[in-house]
């Protein structure tokens, strides 16, 4: 039985981090799209329809907080897991306020990243 690879959107203004995540997850068979700001994230979600979103809590333009709320207000994304990435404990408050699924604290190791993806995409 053939399955389609999960589509993952990575929103991080630090290109090296976004590229690392894309490379690691691409090697695991996922389809990954990276964007570096909130405006590009909003523009890409309708066409890309991600199965999982990694969202840096501090991005230029639309803040991570505002973007998370905007994503949650889109009918096709209400159940999409959103992982808030941050080096700040404030990400936990962001998660609680606007419906993120979990957090991934920066800096993270690759095992943490893969475990986060596996648990976020696991059937309920």
N, C-alpha and C positions, 0 to 999 in steps of 0.2 A: 504494500500500500504506500503510495507516494504522498508525502505531506509537503505543504508549502512552508518555506522558512518564515519564521516570524519577522515582521518588519519593526525595526527599532529606530526611533528618532533620538538623536543626541543633540542637546542644546547646551553648548558651552562656549564662552567667548575665548577660551584658551585653546587655540587650534591644536597644540601638541597633545592636550588631554583628550579632546574630541577625536583626534586621529588615532590615538592609542586605543581608545574604546572601540572605535570603528574597526581597527585592524584585528584586535583580539576577538570581537564578536563576529566579524567576517570570517575569521579562521574557524569559528565554531559553526559556521553555516547560516548565520543570520544575515538578513539584508539590512544594511545600516545606512541611514541618511544623517549627515551632520549639518547643523546650522550654528551660527555664532551669535545670534541675537534673537530677541523675542519677536520682532516683526517678521523675520524670515521663518521662524517657527510657526507662527500663525498662518503665514502664506503657504507653508508646505503641508500642513496637517490634512487639509481636505483632499488633496490629490494623493498623498502618500498613505494616509489612513494607517498610522502605526499601531502595532499590537502592544507596544511598550514605549514609554518616553523616559529618557534620562534628562533631567532639568537642573542645570546649575542654578543655585539660588541667587547668585550675583552676576547679572548679565547686563550689557548696555541696552539702552532704549527702554522698552517695556521691562519693568523689574521682574525678577523671578516670581515674586509674590503676585503681581498683576497677571503675569502669563499663566501661572497655575490656575488662577480663578477663571481666566478667559478660556483656557482649555477645558476646564470642568463644565463650563457653560455651553459647550458645543455638544449637541445631542449624540453625535457619533463617538464621543470620547468620554462619556460619563462613567463607563466601566473600564476604561483603559488604565492599566497600572501606570502610575507616574512615580518615578524614583527621584527624589530631591537630593542633589549632590551638594555638599558644602563642607568647608573647613570650620564652619561656625555652628555652635549649638543652637543658634537661632533657627536653623533649618527645621528643627523639631517643631517649633512654634508655627512656622510656615506650613509644615505638613498638616498639623492639626487644624489650622484655620481654613485651608482651602482644598483639602481632599487628596493630598499626595498619598501614595500607597505605603511608601517606606523611605528611609534615608540611606545614603551611602556617604559616609564621612571621608573627606579628602584629608590627607592622601590615603588612597585605598590600595590594596594589593589585588592582583589579578584573580586570585581565588575568591576574594570578597565580591568582586565584580561578577564573576560567573555564578556564584551562589545566589547573588541578588537577582540576576536574570532568571535563573532556574526557578526560584521561589515565586517571582512575580508572574511568570508565565505558566506556572503549574495550575492545572484545573482545580477549581474550588471544591 
